[in-house]
Amino acid sequence: MLSGLDPSGGAGIQADIQAITSLGCHPLPVLTCLTVQDTRNVYGASPVDAELIRQQLDCVANDSTIHAIKTGALGNAGIVDVVVEFLRKRPDVPVITDPVIKAAGGGDLADDALIKAMKERLFPLAEMITPNGEELAILGGDEDADRAAQNLMDRGCGSVLATGGHGTGVHIVNRLYNHAPDPMQWEIERIGGEYHGTGCTLAAAIAAGRAMGLSARAAIAQAQNYVHRAILHALAVGKGQPVPDRGIQWER
């Protein structure tokens, strides 16, 4: 997986490592950017050198078999180009992309050039992208979720899992758009409040399921159950959002 470093330990590469490990897979982490971040917000970010990322990807791939790839915060458009080059050589590996644009506290994690690169070059190679409601509206260019998701699929994205964790209502409603006549929908009990790193955790857990050979829908169902349980046992790490307990014992 490729993602950024969150020094609070709540999101980013740490969330990916913990979720993937808990679900029975071995993570191969490649760091894309360093952030100034706590459980309340993101205050700054610096990308890792794209050539170093290229070397890490090639080194790891030459040594280990890769069964799925998860991407999170990518730092800048140059890193997207390196990732795209890597993915094009591996068309049979499922790619789950969490299109990280903003932190829950409002801090930016992507500029216009990065967003454009993801939309034009990365999304067409992804099996699934997992935007929250705000990200979906920005990326799809429409406040209506159905139209926004369709816009992204029209531009080549394989499927869109529109996540509802940042919404309101008794249930979290996640919808999978995948060119079927109607989206598939899941409803999960909303625990209440906001949690730091849930989007990272969900996408990483889906990637773990796909790496283990689950279908996309089965991987989503398993990931949602895992995230729900991690939220039930959330940890008060700092003064901001609680952090899901991704180290819970997962019964497969």
C-alpha distance (Angstrom), angle and dihedral (degrees) to the residues before:
residue distance angle dihedral
M1 . . .
L2 3.78 . .
S3 3.78 121.3 .
G4 3.79 146.0 127.4
L5 3.79 131.0 -85.1
D6 3.79 116.5 -105.9
P7 3.83 108.3 -166.6
S8 3.81 90.6 -157.2
G9 3.80 88.3 65.1
G10 3.79 91.4 -130.5
A11 3.80 104.9 106.5
G12 3.79 141.7 7.5
I13 3.77 123.6 39.7
Q14 3.81 93.9 -5.8
A15 3.79 91.8 55.1
D16 3.80 89.6 49.6
I17 3.80 93.8 49.5
Q18 3.80 93.9 47.8
A19 3.80 95.9 45.6
I20 3.80 95.5 45.0
T21 3.80 92.0 47.0
S22 3.81 93.3 47.2
L23 3.79 89.9 53.5
G24 3.78 93.0 54.2
C25 3.80 103.7 -98.4
H26 3.79 132.5 113.6
P27 3.82 114.6 -118.7
L28 3.80 123.1 -139.6
P29 3.83 100.6 -160.8
V30 3.80 123.2 -159.9
L31 3.80 115.3 -176.2
T32 3.82 116.1 -136.3
C33 3.79 104.1 177.1
L34 3.79 143.6 2.0
T35 3.79 117.2 -128.2
V36 3.78 137.4 -162.6
Q37 3.78 97.5 -136.8
D38 3.79 145.1 141.4
T39 3.80 134.1 179.1
R40 3.81 89.5 -76.9
N41 3.80 105.5 50.8
V42 3.81 150.5 -33.1
Y43 3.81 114.6 -94.5
G44 3.78 101.9 177.6
A45 3.81 145.1 -12.6
S46 3.80 137.5 -158.5
P47 3.83 121.9 -164.3
V48 3.78 122.9 -129.0
D49 3.80 115.3 -117.8
A50 3.81 107.8 -82.0
E51 3.81 93.6 -138.8
L52 3.80 90.8 55.3
I53 3.80 89.1 52.4
R54 3.81 89.8 50.7
Q55 3.79 90.7 53.0
Q56 3.81 92.3 47.8
L57 3.80 92.9 50.1
D58 3.80 92.9 48.9
C59 3.80 92.0 45.6
V60 3.80 94.4 50.5
A61 3.82 93.8 42.7
N62 3.80 91.9 51.6
D63 3.80 89.7 54.8
S64 3.83 105.8 35.7
T65 3.78 137.9 38.4
I66 3.80 111.3 -115.5
H67 3.81 115.9 -146.3
A68 3.83 99.4 176.4
I69 3.79 138.6 0.0
K70 3.80 127.7 -142.0
T71 3.80 123.3 -169.1
G72 3.78 128.0 -166.0
A73 3.80 129.8 160.2
L74 3.80 107.1 3.0
G75 3.80 104.2 -171.1
N76 3.81 101.6 -138.1
A77 3.80 145.1 -7.4
G78 3.80 92.6 -91.3
I79 3.79 90.3 61.9
V80 3.81 89.5 50.2
D81 3.81 88.7 56.7
V82 3.82 90.9 53.1
V83 3.81 91.5 48.2
V84 3.80 92.3 47.3
E85 3.81 91.4 51.5
F86 3.81 89.2 51.0
L87 3.81 93.9 47.8
R88 3.80 95.0 48.6
K89 3.79 88.8 63.0
R90 3.83 89.8 54.7
P91 3.80 107.0 45.9
D92 3.81 93.3 156.6
V93 3.81 95.5 58.4
P94 3.83 113.0 94.9
V95 3.81 112.8 -121.0
I96 3.80 121.1 -154.8
T97 3.80 112.0 -168.0
D98 3.78 124.2 -163.7
P99 3.83 100.4 -164.9
V100 3.78 97.3 -146.2
I101 3.79 110.1 -163.5
K102 3.78 106.9 146.5
A103 3.78 137.1 14.6
A104 3.79 116.9 -118.9
G105 3.81 87.7 -106.8
G106 3.80 90.7 57.8
G107 3.81 101.4 -100.9
D108 3.80 115.9 142.8
L109 3.80 121.0 -114.5
A110 3.82 98.5 170.5
D111 3.80 134.6 43.6
D112 3.81 126.0 -151.6
A113 3.81 93.6 -91.2
L114 3.81 91.9 53.4
I115 3.80 92.7 47.2
K116 3.81 90.4 49.5
A117 3.82 91.8 49.0
M118 3.81 92.1 50.2
K119 3.79 93.2 48.5
E120 3.78 96.2 45.4
R121 3.80 103.2 34.8
L122 3.80 112.4 14.7
F123 3.80 105.1 39.0
P124 3.83 94.4 57.5
L125 3.82 87.9 59.8
A126 3.81 95.1 47.4
E127 3.77 122.5 97.5
M128 3.80 88.3 -154.2
I129 3.78 139.3 2.2
T130 3.81 120.1 -157.2
P131 3.83 110.3 -154.4
N132 3.78 124.1 168.3
G133 3.79 118.4 -132.1
E134 3.80 96.3 -85.2
E135 3.80 93.1 45.6
L136 3.81 91.7 47.7
A137 3.81 91.9 53.8
I138 3.82 92.0 49.0
L139 3.80 95.7 44.8
G140 3.80 96.8 40.0
G141 3.78 95.0 41.9
D142 3.80 94.7 -129.9
E143 3.81 135.9 89.1
D144 3.81 89.2 -142.3
A145 3.81 106.7 88.1
D146 3.81 95.1 -149.3
R147 3.79 93.2 52.6
A148 3.80 93.5 41.8
A149 3.81 92.0 52.3
Q150 3.80 91.2 46.9
N151 3.81 90.4 50.6
L152 3.80 90.0 55.0
M153 3.81 93.1 47.7
D154 3.80 90.3 47.7
R155 3.81 86.7 58.8
G156 3.80 91.6 54.7
C157 3.81 106.8 -86.2
G158 3.82 110.6 146.0
S159 3.80 97.0 -142.3
V160 3.79 140.3 -19.1
L161 3.80 124.0 -140.3
A162 3.80 102.7 -162.4
T163 3.80 105.1 -158.0
G164 3.78 122.6 -150.4
G165 3.78 102.4 -163.4
H166 3.81 93.0 114.0
G167 3.80 93.5 49.7
T168 3.77 132.3 86.3
G169 3.78 135.7 -108.9
V170 3.77 136.9 78.1
H171 3.82 92.6 -71.7
I172 3.77 135.1 42.8
V173 3.79 105.7 -126.6
N174 3.81 117.7 -155.3
R175 3.81 118.1 -174.0
L176 3.80 126.9 -162.9
Y177 3.80 114.7 -151.9
N178 3.80 111.9 -167.3
H179 3.82 108.5 151.7
A180 3.82 91.8 -81.9
P181 3.83 115.5 131.2
D182 3.81 90.9 -103.4
P183 3.80 131.7 20.7
M184 3.79 119.6 -107.6
Q185 3.79 111.5 -117.4
W186 3.80 135.2 -155.2
E187 3.80 126.2 -171.2
I188 3.80 120.2 -156.6
E189 3.78 126.6 -178.7
R190 3.80 110.6 -97.8
I191 3.79 109.8 -127.8
G192 3.79 93.2 -163.7
G193 3.79 133.9 -111.8
E194 3.79 130.1 40.5
Y195 3.81 124.7 -67.3
H196 3.78 128.7 -156.1
G197 3.80 115.0 -116.6
T198 3.81 102.4 5.5
G199 3.81 93.4 131.3
C200 3.81 92.3 51.9
T201 3.79 90.1 46.5
L202 3.80 94.3 50.6
A203 3.80 95.3 48.4
A204 3.81 92.6 45.4
A205 3.80 91.2 48.9
I206 3.81 90.8 50.8
A207 3.81 89.7 51.1
A208 3.81 89.7 50.5
G209 3.79 90.3 52.7
R210 3.78 92.0 49.9
A211 3.83 90.1 47.9
M212 3.81 88.4 55.6
G213 3.80 91.2 53.3
L214 3.80 100.2 -100.8
S215 3.79 118.2 145.8
A216 3.79 116.2 -106.6
R217 3.81 91.6 -102.9
A218 3.81 93.8 47.1
A219 3.81 90.2 47.5
I220 3.81 90.3 52.2
A221 3.81 92.1 49.1
Q222 3.81 92.3 49.4
A223 3.80 92.0 45.7
Q224 3.79 93.2 50.4
N225 3.80 91.6 51.5
Y226 3.79 90.6 48.2
V227 3.82 93.4 49.9
H228 3.80 91.4 46.4
R229 3.79 91.1 53.7
A230 3.80 92.1 45.1
I231 3.82 89.8 53.3
L232 3.80 91.8 49.6
H233 3.81 87.1 60.3
A234 3.83 96.3 38.0
L235 3.79 118.2 161.7
A236 3.81 126.9 -129.6
V237 3.81 95.9 -133.0
G238 3.81 100.8 156.2
K239 3.79 143.0 -7.2
G240 3.80 94.7 -74.1
Q241 3.78 133.7 50.8
P242 3.82 119.9 -7.4
V243 3.81 115.6 -110.4
P244 3.83 120.4 -125.2
D245 3.80 111.9 -112.5
R246 3.80 97.7 -119.2
G247 3.79 91.7 171.3
I248 3.80 92.3 73.8
Q249 3.79 116.8 129.9
W250 3.80 103.8 -99.0
E251 3.80 117.7 -150.6
R252 3.78 109.2 -146.7
